[in-house]
Amino acid sequence: MTTVPVGTQPTSVAANATGLEVHVANAADNTLSVISTVNDTVVAAIGTLFAPLGVAVSRDALRV
């Protein structure tokens, strides 16, 4: 098991159907972190307009 640093105040986690990506909602800094489970690194930090309190991924992984 590896700890991957993400944004401030992570509130929710969701994995895509393949398990290759994990998405973390970070409420305090209004971001969504995208983690690659292949190499356990944050591959993107997506800004949001408001504090994200939850996250979900569609079955086809086209929508987060």
JOPE-V500544 format. One record per residue. RES is the residue in one letter. D_FIRST is the distance of its C-alpha to the first C-alpha in Angstrom with 1 decimal. Layout:
BEGIN
res/d_first
RES/D_FIRST
RES/D_FIRST
END
This chain:
BEGIN
res/d_first
M/0.0
T/3.8
T/6.9
V/9.7
P/13.1
V/15.5
G/19.1
T/20.7
Q/20.4
P/18.0
T/19.6
S/18.4
V/15.8
A/16.9
A/15.8
N/18.5
A/19.8
T/18.3
G/14.7
L/15.1
E/15.3
V/14.2
H/16.9
V/16.7
A/20.1
N/20.8
A/24.0
A/25.2
D/25.4
N/26.3
T/23.7
L/21.3
S/18.3
V/17.4
I/13.9
S/13.8
T/10.9
V/12.5
N/11.9
D/9.6
T/12.9
V/15.4
V/18.3
A/20.7
A/21.7
I/24.5
G/27.1
T/28.5
L/31.8
F/30.7
A/27.7
P/25.4
L/24.7
G/23.1
V/22.0
A/22.4
V/22.5
S/25.4
R/25.1
D/26.5
A/24.1
L/27.2
R/27.0
V/24.5
END
